Amino acid sequence: MTNQGTRCKVQGAREEKFLTPYPLPLTTARGFTLIELIVATGLFALVMVLSSGAYLLMIGLSRQAQGIATGIDNLSFAVEAMARDIRTGSGYNCGGIGDCPPPSGATSFSFTNANGASISYSCSGSLGNCSASTPGALQETVGSTLSTLTDPSVSVSSLTFYTVGTVKGDGEQPHVTIIVTGTVTYAAGKTEPFTIETGATMRSSDL
Protein backbone atom coordinates (compact mmCIF):
# COMPACT_ATOMS: atom_id res chain seq x y z
CA MET A 1 0.00 0.00 0.00
CA THR A 2 2.85 2.28 0.84
CA ASN A 3 4.63 1.56 -2.43
CA GLN A 4 1.46 2.19 -4.37
CA GLY A 5 0.94 5.50 -2.64
CA THR A 6 4.51 6.51 -3.33
CA ARG A 7 4.13 5.71 -7.04
CA CYS A 8 0.96 7.81 -7.22
CA LYS A 9 2.73 10.77 -5.65
CA VAL A 10 5.69 10.43 -8.02
CA GLN A 11 3.41 10.15 -11.05
CA GLY A 12 1.41 13.18 -9.92
CA ALA A 13 4.57 15.19 -9.45
CA ARG A 14 5.73 14.30 -12.94
CA GLU A 15 2.39 15.31 -14.48
CA GLU A 16 2.47 18.58 -12.57
CA LYS A 17 6.01 19.21 -13.81
CA PHE A 18 5.09 18.72 -17.49
CA LEU A 19 1.86 20.70 -17.27
CA THR A 20 3.49 23.73 -15.67
CA PRO A 21 4.09 26.36 -18.45
CA TYR A 22 7.54 27.92 -18.83
CA PRO A 23 7.63 31.63 -18.07
CA LEU A 24 7.59 33.75 -21.27
CA PRO A 25 10.58 36.09 -21.75
CA LEU A 26 9.85 39.79 -21.54
CA THR A 27 10.16 41.62 -24.90
CA THR A 28 11.86 44.99 -25.35
CA ALA A 29 10.57 45.67 -28.94
CA ARG A 30 8.57 48.86 -29.45
CA GLY A 31 6.68 50.57 -32.34
CA PHE A 32 7.34 53.89 -34.10
CA THR A 33 6.62 57.08 -32.27
CA LEU A 34 4.39 59.77 -33.73
CA ILE A 35 7.36 62.04 -34.44
CA GLU A 36 9.16 59.27 -36.34
CA LEU A 37 6.05 58.62 -38.46
CA ILE A 38 5.70 62.35 -39.25
CA VAL A 39 9.38 62.61 -40.27
CA ALA A 40 9.18 59.48 -42.45
CA THR A 41 6.00 60.69 -44.15
CA GLY A 42 7.56 64.10 -44.80
CA LEU A 43 10.68 62.60 -46.34
CA PHE A 44 8.58 60.35 -48.56
CA ALA A 45 6.46 63.30 -49.71
CA LEU A 46 9.61 65.33 -50.47
CA VAL A 47 11.09 62.52 -52.57
CA MET A 48 7.82 62.14 -54.48
CA VAL A 49 7.63 65.88 -55.21
CA LEU A 50 11.21 65.96 -56.51
CA SER A 51 10.62 62.85 -58.62
CA SER A 52 7.41 64.29 -60.07
CA GLY A 53 9.18 67.55 -60.99
CA ALA A 54 11.97 65.71 -62.78
CA TYR A 55 9.42 63.52 -64.58
CA LEU A 56 7.41 66.53 -65.78
CA LEU A 57 10.62 68.24 -66.91
CA MET A 58 11.61 65.20 -68.96
CA ILE A 59 8.15 65.10 -70.57
CA GLY A 60 8.44 68.78 -71.50
CA LEU A 61 11.89 68.33 -73.03
CA SER A 62 10.69 65.29 -74.95
CA ARG A 63 7.73 67.19 -76.40
CA GLN A 64 10.01 70.10 -77.27
CA ALA A 65 12.47 67.85 -79.10
CA GLN A 66 9.62 66.05 -80.88
CA GLY A 67 8.06 69.34 -82.04
CA ILE A 68 11.37 70.64 -83.37
CA ALA A 69 12.15 67.33 -85.08
CA THR A 70 8.71 67.26 -86.74
CA GLY A 71 9.15 70.74 -88.19
CA ILE A 72 12.72 70.15 -89.35
CA ASP A 73 11.79 66.80 -90.91
CA ASN A 74 8.96 68.46 -92.84
CA LEU A 75 11.26 71.23 -94.06
CA SER A 76 14.03 68.78 -95.00
CA PHE A 77 11.58 66.69 -97.00
CA ALA A 78 10.34 69.77 -98.88
CA VAL A 79 13.86 71.01 -99.68
CA GLU A 80 15.04 67.58 -100.79
CA ALA A 81 11.97 67.22 -103.04
CA MET A 82 12.84 70.59 -104.59
CA ALA A 83 16.47 69.54 -105.15
CA ARG A 84 15.43 66.20 -106.67
CA ASP A 85 13.10 67.82 -109.21
CA ILE A 86 15.69 70.50 -110.04
CA ARG A 87 18.38 67.85 -110.50
CA THR A 88 16.34 65.96 -113.10
CA GLY A 89 15.05 69.12 -114.82
CA SER A 90 16.45 71.57 -117.35
CA GLY A 91 16.14 75.19 -118.48
CA TYR A 92 17.26 76.68 -115.18
CA ASN A 93 16.24 80.29 -114.61
CA CYS A 94 17.17 82.07 -111.39
CA GLY A 95 15.02 85.10 -110.63
CA GLY A 96 14.14 85.51 -114.31
CA ILE A 97 17.72 86.47 -115.26
CA GLY A 98 19.44 83.12 -115.80
CA ASP A 99 22.59 83.00 -113.69
CA CYS A 100 22.55 84.50 -110.18
CA PRO A 101 25.91 83.67 -108.61
CA PRO A 102 26.89 84.60 -105.06
CA PRO A 103 26.64 86.99 -103.39
CA SER A 104 23.57 88.34 -105.19
CA GLY A 105 21.26 85.33 -105.55
CA ALA A 106 17.50 85.47 -106.07
CA THR A 107 14.33 84.66 -104.12
CA SER A 108 12.71 82.57 -106.88
CA PHE A 109 13.76 79.83 -109.25
CA SER A 110 12.06 78.26 -112.26
CA PHE A 111 12.84 75.33 -114.57
CA THR A 112 11.27 72.59 -116.67
CA ASN A 113 10.92 69.25 -114.94
CA ALA A 114 11.51 65.79 -116.40
CA ASN A 115 7.86 65.59 -117.55
CA GLY A 116 8.07 68.88 -119.45
CA ALA A 117 6.03 70.88 -116.91
CA SER A 118 7.05 74.41 -115.95
CA ILE A 119 7.84 74.64 -112.22
CA SER A 120 8.86 77.56 -110.03
CA TYR A 121 9.77 77.79 -106.34
CA SER A 122 9.43 80.81 -104.09
CA CYS A 123 8.65 81.89 -100.54
CA SER A 124 5.46 83.85 -99.99
CA GLY A 125 4.66 85.77 -96.80
CA SER A 126 1.66 87.83 -95.80
CA LEU A 127 3.05 90.89 -97.61
CA GLY A 128 4.74 89.23 -100.56
CA ASN A 129 8.26 87.86 -100.32
CA CYS A 130 9.36 86.30 -97.01
CA SER A 131 11.33 88.33 -94.50
CA ALA A 132 12.15 88.27 -90.81
CA SER A 133 9.16 90.52 -90.07
CA THR A 134 6.78 88.74 -92.45
CA PRO A 135 7.79 85.06 -92.58
CA GLY A 136 5.96 82.69 -94.85
CA ALA A 137 6.07 79.22 -96.42
CA LEU A 138 7.84 77.53 -99.31
CA GLN A 139 5.59 77.40 -102.36
CA GLU A 140 5.65 75.45 -105.60
CA THR A 141 3.89 76.50 -108.78
CA VAL A 142 3.32 73.78 -111.37
CA GLY A 143 1.87 75.42 -114.47
CA SER A 144 -0.83 77.58 -112.89
CA THR A 145 -1.35 75.44 -109.77
CA LEU A 146 0.09 76.84 -106.54
CA SER A 147 0.77 74.59 -103.52
CA THR A 148 2.45 75.00 -100.14
CA LEU A 149 5.37 72.68 -99.36
CA THR A 150 5.98 73.36 -95.65
CA ASP A 151 4.00 72.77 -92.47
CA PRO A 152 2.33 75.72 -90.65
CA SER A 153 4.78 75.19 -87.77
CA VAL A 154 7.65 76.16 -90.12
CA SER A 155 8.09 79.90 -90.68
CA VAL A 156 10.51 80.72 -93.50
CA SER A 157 12.12 84.15 -93.26
CA SER A 158 14.54 83.81 -96.16
CA LEU A 159 14.79 81.68 -99.32
CA THR A 160 17.80 82.27 -101.56
CA PHE A 161 18.86 80.56 -104.79
CA TYR A 162 22.39 80.80 -106.22
CA THR A 163 22.69 79.51 -109.79
CA VAL A 164 25.65 79.20 -112.18
CA GLY A 165 26.14 77.56 -115.59
CA THR A 166 22.67 78.26 -117.00
CA VAL A 167 24.06 79.63 -120.30
CA LYS A 168 24.50 76.90 -122.90
CA GLY A 169 28.04 76.48 -124.12
CA ASP A 170 29.66 78.22 -121.15
CA GLY A 171 31.48 75.00 -120.31
CA GLU A 172 29.93 74.80 -116.86
CA GLN A 173 27.24 72.35 -115.76
CA PRO A 174 24.22 74.15 -114.27
CA HIS A 175 24.26 74.06 -110.49
CA VAL A 176 21.80 75.46 -107.93
CA THR A 177 22.43 76.15 -104.24
CA ILE A 178 19.36 76.58 -102.01
CA ILE A 179 19.56 78.24 -98.58
CA VAL A 180 16.50 78.40 -96.32
CA THR A 181 16.38 80.16 -92.93
CA GLY A 182 13.54 80.61 -90.47
CA THR A 183 12.09 79.24 -87.25
CA VAL A 184 10.17 76.17 -86.10
CA THR A 185 7.30 76.75 -83.65
CA TYR A 186 6.74 74.27 -80.84
CA ALA A 187 5.18 74.06 -77.35
CA ALA A 188 2.92 77.08 -76.90
CA GLY A 189 4.57 79.58 -79.22
CA LYS A 190 8.23 78.85 -78.52
CA THR A 191 10.50 78.95 -81.58
CA GLU A 192 13.79 77.41 -82.65
CA PRO A 193 15.85 78.98 -85.48
CA PHE A 194 17.19 76.92 -88.36
CA THR A 195 19.29 77.23 -91.52
CA ILE A 196 19.23 74.53 -94.19
CA GLU A 197 21.45 74.45 -97.28
CA THR A 198 21.42 71.98 -100.15
CA GLY A 199 22.54 71.88 -103.76
CA ALA A 200 21.56 70.28 -107.04
CA THR A 201 23.49 69.83 -110.30
CA MET A 202 21.60 69.17 -113.53
CA ARG A 203 22.05 65.52 -114.59
CA SER A 204 21.43 65.93 -118.29
CA SER A 205 24.09 67.34 -120.63
CA ASP A 206 24.19 71.11 -121.10
CA LEU A 207 26.38 71.16 -124.20
C-alpha positions as CSV (number, residue, x, y, z in Angstrom):
1,M,0.0,0.0,0.0
2,T,2.9,2.3,0.8
3,N,4.6,1.6,-2.4
4,Q,1.5,2.2,-4.4
5,G,0.9,5.5,-2.6
6,T,4.5,6.5,-3.3
7,R,4.1,5.7,-7.0
8,C,1.0,7.8,-7.2
9,K,2.7,10.8,-5.6
10,V,5.7,10.4,-8.0
11,Q,3.4,10.1,-11.0
12,G,1.4,13.2,-9.9
13,A,4.6,15.2,-9.4
14,R,5.7,14.3,-12.9
15,E,2.4,15.3,-14.5
16,E,2.5,18.6,-12.6
17,K,6.0,19.2,-13.8
18,F,5.1,18.7,-17.5
19,L,1.9,20.7,-17.3
20,T,3.5,23.7,-15.7
21,P,4.1,26.4,-18.4
22,Y,7.5,27.9,-18.8
23,P,7.6,31.6,-18.1
24,L,7.6,33.8,-21.3
25,P,10.6,36.1,-21.7
26,L,9.9,39.8,-21.5
27,T,10.2,41.6,-24.9
28,T,11.9,45.0,-25.4
29,A,10.6,45.7,-28.9
30,R,8.6,48.9,-29.4
31,G,6.7,50.6,-32.3
32,F,7.3,53.9,-34.1
33,T,6.6,57.1,-32.3
34,L,4.4,59.8,-33.7
35,I,7.4,62.0,-34.4
36,E,9.2,59.3,-36.3
37,L,6.0,58.6,-38.5
38,I,5.7,62.3,-39.3
39,V,9.4,62.6,-40.3
40,A,9.2,59.5,-42.4
41,T,6.0,60.7,-44.1
42,G,7.6,64.1,-44.8
43,L,10.7,62.6,-46.3
44,F,8.6,60.3,-48.6
45,A,6.5,63.3,-49.7
46,L,9.6,65.3,-50.5
47,V,11.1,62.5,-52.6
48,M,7.8,62.1,-54.5
49,V,7.6,65.9,-55.2
50,L,11.2,66.0,-56.5
51,S,10.6,62.9,-58.6
52,S,7.4,64.3,-60.1
53,G,9.2,67.5,-61.0
54,A,12.0,65.7,-62.8
55,Y,9.4,63.5,-64.6
56,L,7.4,66.5,-65.8
57,L,10.6,68.2,-66.9
58,M,11.6,65.2,-69.0
59,I,8.1,65.1,-70.6
60,G,8.4,68.8,-71.5
61,L,11.9,68.3,-73.0
62,S,10.7,65.3,-75.0
63,R,7.7,67.2,-76.4
64,Q,10.0,70.1,-77.3
65,A,12.5,67.8,-79.1
66,Q,9.6,66.1,-80.9
67,G,8.1,69.3,-82.0
68,I,11.4,70.6,-83.4
69,A,12.2,67.3,-85.1
70,T,8.7,67.3,-86.7
71,G,9.2,70.7,-88.2
72,I,12.7,70.1,-89.4
73,D,11.8,66.8,-90.9
74,N,9.0,68.5,-92.8
75,L,11.3,71.2,-94.1
76,S,14.0,68.8,-95.0
77,F,11.6,66.7,-97.0
78,A,10.3,69.8,-98.9
79,V,13.9,71.0,-99.7
80,E,15.0,67.6,-100.8
81,A,12.0,67.2,-103.0
82,M,12.8,70.6,-104.6
83,A,16.5,69.5,-105.1
84,R,15.4,66.2,-106.7
85,D,13.1,67.8,-109.2
86,I,15.7,70.5,-110.0
87,R,18.4,67.9,-110.5
88,T,16.3,66.0,-113.1
89,G,15.1,69.1,-114.8
90,S,16.5,71.6,-117.4
91,G,16.1,75.2,-118.5
92,Y,17.3,76.7,-115.2
93,N,16.2,80.3,-114.6
94,C,17.2,82.1,-111.4
95,G,15.0,85.1,-110.6
96,G,14.1,85.5,-114.3
97,I,17.7,86.5,-115.3
98,G,19.4,83.1,-115.8
99,D,22.6,83.0,-113.7
100,C,22.5,84.5,-110.2
101,P,25.9,83.7,-108.6
102,P,26.9,84.6,-105.1
103,P,26.6,87.0,-103.4
104,S,23.6,88.3,-105.2
105,G,21.3,85.3,-105.5
106,A,17.5,85.5,-106.1
107,T,14.3,84.7,-104.1
108,S,12.7,82.6,-106.9
109,F,13.8,79.8,-109.3
110,S,12.1,78.3,-112.3
111,F,12.8,75.3,-114.6
112,T,11.3,72.6,-116.7
113,N,10.9,69.2,-114.9
114,A,11.5,65.8,-116.4
115,N,7.9,65.6,-117.6
116,G,8.1,68.9,-119.4
117,A,6.0,70.9,-116.9
118,S,7.0,74.4,-115.9
119,I,7.8,74.6,-112.2
120,S,8.9,77.6,-110.0
121,Y,9.8,77.8,-106.3
122,S,9.4,80.8,-104.1
123,C,8.6,81.9,-100.5
124,S,5.5,83.9,-100.0
125,G,4.7,85.8,-96.8
126,S,1.7,87.8,-95.8
127,L,3.0,90.9,-97.6
128,G,4.7,89.2,-100.6
129,N,8.3,87.9,-100.3
130,C,9.4,86.3,-97.0
131,S,11.3,88.3,-94.5
132,A,12.1,88.3,-90.8
133,S,9.2,90.5,-90.1
134,T,6.8,88.7,-92.4
135,P,7.8,85.1,-92.6
136,G,6.0,82.7,-94.8
137,A,6.1,79.2,-96.4
138,L,7.8,77.5,-99.3
139,Q,5.6,77.4,-102.4
140,E,5.6,75.4,-105.6
141,T,3.9,76.5,-108.8
142,V,3.3,73.8,-111.4
143,G,1.9,75.4,-114.5
144,S,-0.8,77.6,-112.9
145,T,-1.3,75.4,-109.8
146,L,0.1,76.8,-106.5
147,S,0.8,74.6,-103.5
148,T,2.5,75.0,-100.1
149,L,5.4,72.7,-99.4
150,T,6.0,73.4,-95.7
151,D,4.0,72.8,-92.5
152,P,2.3,75.7,-90.6
153,S,4.8,75.2,-87.8
154,V,7.6,76.2,-90.1
155,S,8.1,79.9,-90.7
156,V,10.5,80.7,-93.5
157,S,12.1,84.2,-93.3
158,S,14.5,83.8,-96.2
159,L,14.8,81.7,-99.3
160,T,17.8,82.3,-101.6
161,F,18.9,80.6,-104.8
162,Y,22.4,80.8,-106.2
163,T,22.7,79.5,-109.8
164,V,25.6,79.2,-112.2
165,G,26.1,77.6,-115.6
166,T,22.7,78.3,-117.0
167,V,24.1,79.6,-120.3
168,K,24.5,76.9,-122.9
169,G,28.0,76.5,-124.1
170,D,29.7,78.2,-121.2
171,G,31.5,75.0,-120.3
172,E,29.9,74.8,-116.9
173,Q,27.2,72.4,-115.8
174,P,24.2,74.2,-114.3
175,H,24.3,74.1,-110.5
176,V,21.8,75.5,-107.9
177,T,22.4,76.2,-104.2
178,I,19.4,76.6,-102.0
179,I,19.6,78.2,-98.6
180,V,16.5,78.4,-96.3
181,T,16.4,80.2,-92.9
182,G,13.5,80.6,-90.5
183,T,12.1,79.2,-87.3
184,V,10.2,76.2,-86.1
185,T,7.3,76.8,-83.7
186,Y,6.7,74.3,-80.8
187,A,5.2,74.1,-77.3
188,A,2.9,77.1,-76.9
189,G,4.6,79.6,-79.2
190,K,8.2,78.8,-78.5
191,T,10.5,79.0,-81.6
192,E,13.8,77.4,-82.6
193,P,15.9,79.0,-85.5
194,F,17.2,76.9,-88.4
195,T,19.3,77.2,-91.5
196,I,19.2,74.5,-94.2
197,E,21.5,74.5,-97.3
198,T,21.4,72.0,-100.2
199,G,22.5,71.9,-103.8
200,A,21.6,70.3,-107.0
201,T,23.5,69.8,-110.3
202,M,21.6,69.2,-113.5
203,R,22.1,65.5,-114.6
204,S,21.4,65.9,-118.3
205,S,24.1,67.3,-120.6
206,D,24.2,71.1,-121.1
207,L,26.4,71.2,-124.2
